[in-house]
Amino acid sequence: MATKTYKREHGLTIEQLNAVELLVMGKTDKEVAEAVGVNRVTVTKWRLYDPYFQAELNRRRKEIWGVAVDRFRSLLLKALNTVEKAIEEGDARTAIEILRMAGMDMTKGGSSLGTYLVGETEAEEILEELAEAKKREEIFKAFPAPTDWEKKSVLDELEELATRLERLQTRTGT
């Protein structure tokens, strides 16, 4: 496509404003480019490098997300009524799931009913956990992650050992 000269109005061209609307509708860069009459690379550059375009795209996404959140909130009362009805009718699966969601599932690390995902109740214990986390962080800083070459070297060595073990097992018949 030929390069066009653009006249920006309020920071964005008409093509860019149209592109924003299409992107928030879920269109791909290619689909947007075809619809607004520009090259796909142009749309990608707008998305990645044009702060005015990025800001407008983010603003529109937030608007749409806000509408989606409002719709979700409007369903909460219906959902709670449905759950309440299921429990009243003796639906044990729903009742158990509600207890799990409320943190009352003792199978996941809680020592008593309602302690799942509840932190320590003693300040000293919390301080000890923080100190342990800091200690682990310092240890990881002292030992940098292995390089790809080191990883490959260890894997090669393990493969060699596995091959030797297979030969030995074949010889001994085990």
Residue pairs with C-beta under 8 A, 6 or more apart in sequence:
1 37
1 38
1 39
4 15
4 37
4 38
6 13
6 15
6 16
7 13
8 52
11 52
11 56
12 20
12 52
12 53
12 56
15 36
15 37
15 38
16 46
16 50
16 52
16 53
16 56
17 56
18 35
18 36
19 32
19 33
19 36
19 38
19 43
19 46
19 53
20 53
20 56
20 57
20 60
21 60
22 31
22 32
22 35
22 36
23 32
23 43
23 47
23 57
24 57
24 60
24 61
24 64
27 35
29 40
29 43
29 44
29 47
30 40
32 43
33 39
33 40
33 42
33 43
36 43
46 53
47 53
47 54
47 57
83 94
83 98
86 94
86 95
87 94
87 95
87 98
99 105
100 108
102 114
103 110
103 114
103 115
103 116
103 117
103 118
104 110
104 113
104 114
104 116
105 116
106 112
106 113
106 115
106 116
108 116
108 117
109 116
109 117
110 116
110 117
110 118
119 126
120 126
120 129
146 154
